[in-house]
Amino acid sequence: MNILTVDDDAVIRATLCEILRRERSWNVVDADNGEVAWQMLENGLDVDMCIFDNVMPELMGIDLVKRMREDSRFQSMPIILVTMNRDRELVMDAVKCNVRDFILKPFKASRLVEQVRAVADTIPKKQLVATEVLTDPEIVISRLEIDYPRYLKILDLFLTDLGKGIIDTRNLLTDGDILPALSRLDAMKGSCLTFGAYKFRNTVEKINDVSLNSLTPLETALEELREVYHEIKSDIENQGLTTDVQDSDSSSVPLGEGVKSNARAKVLLIEDKPIIVRQIKENLISNSWIVKDLQSPKEAMEYAVQNKTDLIVVSLSLQDNGAFSLIRFLRSNARTRGVPVFGLSIKTAVEEQRKAQESGFNAIVTKPIDFAELKNNVTRTLQIDTTSRFYNRDGEFFIINVPGSDLKRINELSKKLPSALAEAVESGYGKVLIDAQQIIGFDMDTFEFLGEAIEACNNLAVPHALVGSEQVSHSCKEFEDYQSWVVYESLEQAKMSFADANQPAVISQI
């Protein structure tokens, strides 16, 4: 059940939401005033019940109720009012507007839940969506807490079982076993709920006279299910989501604090122009990020509340100021308030961009899109750790790849190095190779980082070796601070040094 709560007092609103969310089957959406709540409802927010504080700025709770009752969409919506006092005039107005109950402040948690549950019990159960072939995979994956490969595997087994179920039912009917055939059909209905295969389930529901001919619509519905399955599978594979995030055969070792560089950031894109959608998806998916695209703000509101989203990208040119309705909704809802939102705009739409920045957008991305800049903005906004690309493993060796002449990356590596190295040692990597072959010139910051890496290895008492270019070897000979370093010409030579009992791999202290 979806509940909309509205209260201008942040503490009371948070308390109310916290109490209601203890009921796992209740999804709670909140707003901080009546006008915002009305805009959310106007824009298609799907809720089953509303709980309004009565005394609020801009729009009183009872006035919001009256406005809703004048709209055919909300005339029968169950509403509860929260108030300090139930004066006669308020009660009379509430009765006229068919307010279901009052919650008196200060409220007791158990009594509050009891009142809400009593109203909820009067709400007719929603009918299953007969036209939905399969529910959005991300919703199912989130609910079942599984990954994409597991989702596809279970879904394949589900379709196989449905096919076998139809065959079993046909054989039972041929043998005249009506009751066992009905039981087999019931079993098929139950499994449909897992994946939201509502169209197939409703096809089963419509079978009144069980016969061989009645199974034909089931076979047609199953064929449609299989077609949708192959489309979903193809889309998931094209996005590279069938590869586990942490593959034991991968040479990449995600280490360090913050978001891992190969973590699948979930991006929600709202854009009605197919070319832009394709371009953004192709570029962001190349970073192994998950991109879900929708066309309308209404769909985005429902999706953002129900699914964890790391970033939302929305076109500012959507019809009826849809982008601005969406940002108001997102910023008023506790679940989406902190989600970063980027606006897409053509470069010349200066006024549109100014309005977006004032409305709470985190960044503006101008068209034509500079995708390198977009990826950098996403990485920076989500605080994604990109340094793990410089850490690799090779058997028992942990390799630190030092970028040449890139001060920004060097600084990032320097900050992450202690935790990355400690995690590597903790994970069982007993030997470290510092690969500085990309360094082609002398740079003080880069050499200071090499010193930090060597010192960190010494502090952890982990054997290590430095591999460097000719320039690194020359600099070590030229500068007194680095003359104690042993520099190997190749990774293979450095690896061999660990096996040489007469030449310890641990480099001298600096």
C-alpha positions, 0 to 999 in steps of 0.5 A: 500500500502506498501512503502520502504523508504531508506535514510542514514540521520536519520532526513530526513528518519524519517520526510519522514516516518512520512509524509507518515504514515499520509495516513492510508492506506500506510504502510511504511518500512525504511532502512538506506542504499541501501545495507540494502534495497537490502537485505530486498528486496532479502529476500522477503519484500513485497512492492508496491513502493520504495522511495530512496535517491540518495546520500548514502554511500555503494550504491547510490540510482540510483545504487540500482535502476539499480540493481533492474532493472536487477532482474526480480522480481523488473523490474516493481517496481515503484521507486521515487528518492529523490535528491538535484539536478536533473543533466542531467546525473542523469535524463538520468540514471533515465529515462533509469531505468524507475524511475517514479518521483523525489522528490526534497529536501527540500520537502513540505509535501503536494507536497510529498504526491501528488507525491506519490499518483500520482505514487500509482494510476498507480499501479494495485490493488492486486488480492485477495489471492484466496487460503487463507481460513482465514487471520491470527486471530492476524491480524484481531484482531489487525485491529478490535481492539477486543480480542480473545473471541470477535473474535471467537464470531463474526467469529461464527456469520459470518459462521452462516450468510454464511450458512443462505445466501446459504439457502436463495439464494437456496430458492430464486432461487427455486422461480425464484427470480434471482435478489434477489439471486444475491443481497444475494450473493453480501452481502456474498462477502462483509462480507468475507473481514472482516475475509480475507475469500478470498477463499470463496469470490472468489468462489462466484466471479466465479459463472457466471450462477446462478443456484442451481447447482452453489451453490454446490462449495459454500457449499464445501467452507463453509465446509472448512471455518468451519473446519479452524474455529474449528482449530483456535478456538481449538488453541486459547482455548489451549493457554488460550486466551479465558479468559479475561485478567481482569476477575471480578471474578478473585482473582488476582488484577494486580497492580503496574507500568510497564507491568502487570504480566498477560499481554499477552506478544506477542512472535514471534518464528521462528524455523523450528524444530517442537519439539523445537516449541512445547516445547517453546510454551507449556512453554511460553503459561503456562505464558499466553503469546501469541506465534506465530510461523513461519518457515521462516525469510521472513514470520517473516519480513512481520509479524513483520512489520504488527503486534505488537510484544514484543519479537522475538525468532529465531533459529540461525541455519536457512538455508542460514543464515536466522537468520542474514538476519532477524536481519539486517532487524529488526534493519534497520526498524523503526517499529522493531528496538527496539524489543528484539531478542533472538537467539537459539543455541546449546551450542557448537556453540560458533562462531555462538553465538559470531556472533549473539551478534555482529549482535545485538541479545539481548540474546542467549538461548542455547539448550537444553533449560532451560525454567525457565531461558528462562522465567526469561530472557523474564520477565527481558527483557520485564520488566514485573512486576511479583509482582502482584502475591503477591496481592489478593482481597477477597471481600472488603479486599486487601491482600498483600502476603509477600514471606518468605526468598526471598530477591529479591521478597521483594525488588521488592515488596518494590519498587511497594508497594506505587503505588500498595496500592494507586491503591488498595485504589483508586479502592475501597478496604477499608481494607488491610491484610498483610499476613506474614504467610510464614515467618519462620525465622527472616530477617531484610529486610523482617521485614523492608518491613512489617514496610513499608507496615504498614506505607504506610497504616497509611499514606493512613489512610486505616484500616489494620491488620497483619497476621503472623506465630508464628516466626513473633509473637515471633520476635515482642515480642523480638524486641523493634521496633516491640512490638507495632505491633498486629499480628493475627494468621489467615486471618479470625481472622484478618478480624474479628478484623475489626468488633470489635469496641473495637479493632481498626484494624489500627495498632499503628504507628511505 
